[in-house]
Amino acid sequence: MKHPKESVLRSKSYQYAMHYLSRYPKTRKELEIKMLGKWFAFEDIQETIDTLELQNIVDDKKFADSYIYSECVKKWKSAIAIKNKLFQKWIDKDIIEEVMHDYADDMAEWMLNKIIKEIDNYKRRGIEWLDIVAKLMRKGYTADQIKEAVALRDGK
């Protein structure tokens, strides 16, 4: 592993980045934008972020992996919603596709369980099927995912 320059490790931009990242994991681009807003020189920002990448502190692929796992398992968000959020966080499309592919089977299972729970919740509240489907589709679930969840729920 290449060792970072001592001058970078002592720089104000590096210290700021470490402080900021200690509170919130960020993507390379998010960190760059935040640091530009703090008026650090562009060259210092690039050198700092390159150093953080060498140290595996900033890693867009790990960020995407962690984010997808968190959003699917803990928050039960749809794949479309997760992908859109990662695009907003400036993650490269190829990284998103690669990580989403790695989680494809797990995400499908998590998604079906989430849809089933949401259907049950809506049914308990007396909401009609057509309205349930509309609500689920607005949340980013596809018609095929909803059909599969209904079939699984009803034991078909």
N, C-alpha and C positions, 0 to 999 in steps of 0.2 A: 504494500500500500504506500502510495506517495504521501509524504508528510507535509502538512501545511506550513507555510512560512510563519515564523514567530511574529512578524510584524502584523500579519493578518489577525492572528489570535489575540493580539493586544489592541487592535483597532476599535474605535467607537462603533463602527458599523457592525463588527462581529459581536461585540458585547450587547448591542441593542438587539441584534437578531437572536442571540441565545436567550436573552430575557423574554423577548416576544414569543419565541417558540416554546419556552418552558411553560407558558400558559395555554397556548393553542397550537396544535400541529397545523402546519400550513404547507401548501404546494409551493414550488419554486416561484411561480408567477405571482401568487398572492403575497409572498414575502417581498418580492421585488417591488410590487406596487406599494406596499406598506412603507418600505424603506425609501422609495422615491418621494413619498408624501412627507417624510421626515427630513428631506433635503440632503440625503447622503449623495455623494458623487456617484454617477452611474458606474464608473470603473471600480470603485470601492464595493459597491453593491454586488457586481458580478464576481469579483474576487472573493468576497465573503460567501456568497451563495455557492460558488464552486468549491470552496473549502468545506462548507457544511455538507455538500453532496459527497465529497471525499470521505468525510467522517460518518456518512450514512445518517446524518441528522435530518437532512432534507432529501426525500426520495419520493417522487410522485407515484411510482408504482406501489410502494408500501402504503402510501397515504390512501390511494384508491382501494387497495385490498382491505385495509382497516375500515375505511368508510363504508364500503359495500357490506362487509360483514356486520358492522354496527347497525346500519340502516335496515338491513334485512332481518337480522335476528332480533334486535332490540326494539326497532320501531316499525317493522313489518311494512316498509315502503315498497312500492312497485319498482320493477326494473327500469321502467321509463322515467319515473321520478328520480331515481338514483342517478341514472345516466345524465339526465338534464342538470342535476346539481353538480355532478363532476365536471361537466362542460363549463358551468358557471365558475368553477374553481380553477379553470384554465388547464385541466388535465388533458394531455394529448389523446386524440381519438383512438389511436392504436393501443395505447396503454389501457384505456377504458375497455375496449373490445377484448383485449387479452385477459384482463382480470375478470370481466363479466363472464367470459367463456369458462374460466377456471371454476367459477361458482355456479355455472348454469344449472346443474342437477340439484344442488342444494337450494338455489334460489327458487326453482320451480316448486319444490316441496314446501318451502317456507311460505311462498306466495299462495299456494292452494290452502294451506292451513289458515293463513290470514283471511283469505276470501271467505272461507267457511265460517270463521268466527264473526266476520262482519255481517254475513247473511243472517246468522243466528241472532245477532244483536238487532238487526233491522226487523226481523220477523217478530221478535219479542215486543218490539215497539209498534207492531201492527202495520208496518209499511208494506205496500203492495209490491209484487214481484217486478213490475215494470220500473217502478221508482227505485227499487233496490239495484237493478241492473244499471240504470242511469247513474246512480250515485257511485257505483263501483267503477264504471267506465270513466267518470269524471276524475276519479282518483288515479287513473292511469292503467287499470287492468284491461286486458283485451277481452273480446267476446269469447274467444276460445278458452282463455283461462277461467272465465266465469262459468262457462258450460262444464268444463272439467271439474271444477270445484263443486258445482251443483250435483253432478253425477256421483262424485265421491261422497258428498254429504248424504245423498239419498240412497247410497249403497248400490248404485246401478253399475 
